[in-house]
């Protein structure tokens, strides 16, 4: 252990110190203040004779008389199956009043990239209980599917709903239900939000199968860069060592990126788009690409990162880069939210690129893909007709067009809108879909196989419409 009293500069969350021997990148540092307080940090940059240290707990109280100790190892996460049911702070320390963590081992939080040759293609369904996701933008094990939201929208409520409802179907061969766990990483949230999260986890019993990391808004920004890595290291251990199917929910990635920008400004780096570091794409990819499946391993890591788009702008660097890396996105819509639709998910700009591989006969239901395609097309046409109604009035539209307008209204009110406490099975979701599609004449169902129409189309609905 090397110790120095050679601090030359303190800038924001960074401490610069002179050294007389090589120091490793990412090496863990302890800084002892003159008041006897010990703070942890990490080597951010190492050059000949000088190192830059980012301090997790903030630099308050540190001056040039502080002692700097280099521990000779990188930051590690103590992992064990006993972490399930525990609540930790953003740096991995227990804050739930429970016993100290006795780890099975300590793992480097940077993790190891999954060898592309060893990756197993994601094609197994995860049921979230939310119709707009399960029915229209299905989540698949090993996928990374972000939620694009904005300030003031109920993305946290949706995150909690998914955390407590998400399940994986029984294994077809063994008939046994797979072990399922949730790793929840919150970055830069308020104390009020943290209380809401914990109350919901405890009230619903979801905490028993979850590991929760909470970095609060008044915690140091530097800690936010560590929190998702701790969460993902825990998820990888549970998935690939203990055979769990793990769903990782990270909120809010915007706060994480703001922390990157703050650190970059303190280091006086040349900024990229809108002041964010030029390496932000690489940094985000290092997090998102830790989702996946490995051949020969039972478990999987699935990610749902949540980000708030500044100014509702989906061309902002954070959602823009996230969209390049991930396999789709779920859009939270401000207009639907103002209409009281819960959850306010807009299926039209939403997308799950792996959906087709995770649905269909033997996975969910044989009619899933056709119903999804037909509802998407019908809702899109209803949305276009709404614009036309504003110009010519509804009376000028044909009977066919009016049916599509009615479909769009019922689709939002009955399919998308289900509340944050309703858990729908995929069968319930598709049954509602068929009920809505039966509003339309059979001749309009041009994306559905005729045999499926014979099996599921509700003739009574068409005759009632005709009589009316």
QUIMOJO-V434904 format. One record per residue. RES is the residue in one letter. PHI is phi as a letter, one per 30 degrees, with the letter a starting at -180 (NA if undefined). Layout:
res=RES phi=PHI
res=RES phi=PHI
This chain:
res=X phi=NA
res=X phi=c
res=X phi=b
res=X phi=b
res=X phi=b
res=X phi=b
res=X phi=d
res=X phi=c
res=X phi=a
res=X phi=b
res=X phi=b
res=X phi=h
res=X phi=d
res=X phi=c
res=X phi=b
res=X phi=c
res=X phi=b
res=X phi=d
res=X phi=b
res=X phi=c
res=X phi=a
res=X phi=d
res=X phi=c
res=X phi=d
res=X phi=d
res=X phi=i
res=X phi=d
res=X phi=d
res=X phi=b
res=X phi=c
res=X phi=c
res=X phi=c
res=X phi=d
res=X phi=e
res=X phi=d
res=X phi=j
res=X phi=d
res=X phi=c
res=X phi=b
res=X phi=c
res=X phi=b
res=X phi=b
res=X phi=d
res=X phi=c
res=X phi=a
res=X phi=b
res=X phi=b
res=X phi=d
res=X phi=i
res=X phi=b
res=X phi=b
res=X phi=c
res=X phi=c
res=X phi=c
res=X phi=c
res=X phi=d
res=X phi=d
res=X phi=i
res=X phi=c
res=X phi=e
res=X phi=j
res=X phi=d
res=X phi=b
res=X phi=d
res=X phi=c
res=X phi=d
res=X phi=c
res=X phi=c
res=X phi=c
res=X phi=c
res=X phi=d
res=X phi=i
res=X phi=b
res=X phi=d
res=X phi=d
res=X phi=b
res=X phi=c
res=X phi=d
res=X phi=c
res=X phi=a
res=X phi=d
res=X phi=d
res=X phi=d
res=X phi=d
res=X phi=j
res=X phi=c
res=X phi=c
res=X phi=b
res=X phi=d
res=X phi=d
res=X phi=c
res=X phi=j
res=X phi=c
res=X phi=d
res=X phi=b
res=X phi=c
res=X phi=i
res=X phi=d
res=X phi=d
res=X phi=d
res=X phi=d
res=X phi=c
res=X phi=d
res=X phi=d
res=X phi=a
res=X phi=c
res=X phi=c
res=X phi=d
res=X phi=d
res=X phi=d
res=X phi=i
res=X phi=c
res=X phi=d
res=X phi=d
res=X phi=d
res=X phi=e
res=X phi=d
res=X phi=c
res=X phi=d
res=X phi=c
res=X phi=d
res=X phi=d
res=X phi=a
res=X phi=b
res=X phi=d
res=X phi=c
res=X phi=c
res=X phi=c
res=X phi=i
res=X phi=c
res=X phi=d
res=X phi=d
res=X phi=c
res=X phi=d
res=X phi=d
res=X phi=c
res=X phi=b
res=X phi=d
res=X phi=d
res=X phi=b
res=X phi=e
res=X phi=j
res=X phi=d
res=X phi=c
res=X phi=b
res=X phi=d
res=X phi=c
res=X phi=c
res=X phi=b
res=X phi=a
res=X phi=e
res=X phi=i
res=X phi=c
res=X phi=d
res=X phi=d
res=X phi=d
res=X phi=d
res=X phi=d
res=X phi=d
res=X phi=d
res=X phi=d
res=X phi=d
res=X phi=d
res=X phi=d
res=X phi=c
res=X phi=d
res=X phi=b
res=X phi=c
res=X phi=d
res=X phi=d
res=X phi=d
res=X phi=d
res=X phi=d
res=X phi=c
res=X phi=i
res=X phi=c
res=X phi=d
res=X phi=d
res=X phi=d
res=X phi=b
res=X phi=b
res=X phi=b
res=X phi=c
res=X phi=c
res=X phi=c
res=X phi=c
res=X phi=b
res=X phi=i
res=X phi=d
res=X phi=d
res=X phi=d
res=X phi=d
res=X phi=d
res=X phi=d
res=X phi=d
res=X phi=d
res=X phi=e
res=X phi=d
res=X phi=d
res=X phi=d
res=X phi=e
res=X phi=d
res=X phi=d
res=X phi=c
res=X phi=i
res=X phi=d
res=X phi=d
res=X phi=d
res=X phi=c
res=X phi=b
res=X phi=b
res=X phi=c
res=X phi=c
res=X phi=b
res=X phi=c
res=X phi=d
res=X phi=d
res=X phi=c
res=X phi=d
res=X phi=e
res=X phi=d
res=X phi=d
res=X phi=d
res=X phi=d
res=X phi=d
res=X phi=c
res=X phi=e
res=X phi=d
res=X phi=d
res=X phi=d
res=X phi=d
res=X phi=d
res=X phi=d
res=X phi=d
res=X phi=d
res=X phi=d
res=X phi=d
res=X phi=d
res=X phi=d
res=X phi=c
res=X phi=c
res=X phi=c
res=X phi=i
res=X phi=d
res=X phi=c
res=X phi=c
res=X phi=c
res=X phi=c
res=X phi=c
res=X phi=c
res=X phi=b
res=X phi=c
res=X phi=d
res=X phi=d
res=X phi=d
res=X phi=d
res=X phi=d
res=X phi=d
res=X phi=d
res=X phi=d
res=X phi=d
res=X phi=d
res=X phi=d
res=X phi=d
res=X phi=d
res=X phi=d
res=X phi=d
res=X phi=h
res=X phi=d
res=X phi=d
res=X phi=d
res=X phi=c
res=X phi=d
res=X phi=h
res=X phi=i
res=X phi=d
res=X phi=d
res=X phi=d
res=X phi=c
res=X phi=d
res=X phi=e
res=X phi=d
res=X phi=d
res=X phi=d
res=X phi=d
res=X phi=d
res=X phi=d
res=X phi=d
res=X phi=d
res=X phi=d
res=X phi=d
res=X phi=k
res=X phi=b
res=X phi=b
res=X phi=e
res=X phi=i
res=X phi=c
res=X phi=d
res=X phi=d
res=X phi=a
res=X phi=c
res=X phi=c
res=X phi=c
res=X phi=b
res=X phi=d
res=X phi=c
res=X phi=b
res=X phi=c
res=X phi=d
res=X phi=e
res=X phi=i
res=X phi=h
res=X phi=c
res=X phi=d
res=X phi=c
res=X phi=d
res=X phi=e
res=X phi=d
res=X phi=d
res=X phi=d
res=X phi=d
res=X phi=d
res=X phi=d
res=X phi=d
res=X phi=d
res=X phi=c
res=X phi=c
res=X phi=j
res=X phi=a
res=X phi=c
res=X phi=c
res=X phi=c
res=X phi=c
res=X phi=d
res=X phi=d
res=X phi=d
res=X phi=d
res=X phi=d
res=X phi=d
res=X phi=i
res=X phi=d
res=X phi=b
res=X phi=d
res=X phi=d
res=X phi=c
res=X phi=c
res=X phi=d
res=X phi=d
res=X phi=d
res=X phi=d
res=X phi=a
res=X phi=b
res=X phi=d
res=X phi=c
res=X phi=e
res=X phi=d
res=X phi=d
res=X phi=c
res=X phi=b
res=X phi=j
res=X phi=e
res=X phi=i
res=X phi=c
res=X phi=b
res=X phi=a
res=X phi=d
res=X phi=c
res=X phi=e
res=X phi=d
res=X phi=d
res=X phi=d
res=X phi=d
res=X phi=d
res=X phi=d
res=X phi=d
res=X phi=d
res=X phi=d
res=X phi=d
res=X phi=d
res=X phi=d
res=X phi=d
res=X phi=d
res=X phi=d
res=X phi=d
res=X phi=d
res=X phi=d
res=X phi=d
res=X phi=d
res=X phi=e
res=X phi=d
res=X phi=c
res=X phi=c
res=X phi=i
res=X phi=d
res=X phi=d
res=X phi=d
res=X phi=d
res=X phi=d
res=X phi=d
res=X phi=d
res=X phi=d
res=X phi=d
res=X phi=d
res=X phi=d
res=X phi=d
res=X phi=d
res=X phi=d
res=X phi=d
res=X phi=d
res=X phi=d
res=X phi=e
res=X phi=d
res=X phi=d
res=X phi=c
res=X phi=c
res=X phi=d
res=X phi=d
res=X phi=b
res=X phi=i
res=X phi=c
res=X phi=c
res=X phi=c
res=X phi=c
res=X phi=c
res=X phi=d
res=X phi=d
res=X phi=d
res=X phi=d
res=X phi=d
res=X phi=d
res=X phi=d
res=X phi=d
res=X phi=e
res=X phi=d
res=X phi=d
res=X phi=d
res=X phi=d
res=X phi=d
res=X phi=d
res=X phi=c
res=X phi=d
res=X phi=e
res=X phi=d
res=X phi=d
res=X phi=d
res=X phi=d
res=X phi=c
res=X phi=c
res=X phi=d
res=X phi=d
res=X phi=d
res=X phi=d
res=X phi=d
res=X phi=d
res=X phi=d
res=X phi=c
res=X phi=d
res=X phi=c
res=X phi=e
res=X phi=e
res=X phi=d
res=X phi=d
res=X phi=d
res=X phi=d
res=X phi=d
res=X phi=d
res=X phi=d
res=X phi=d
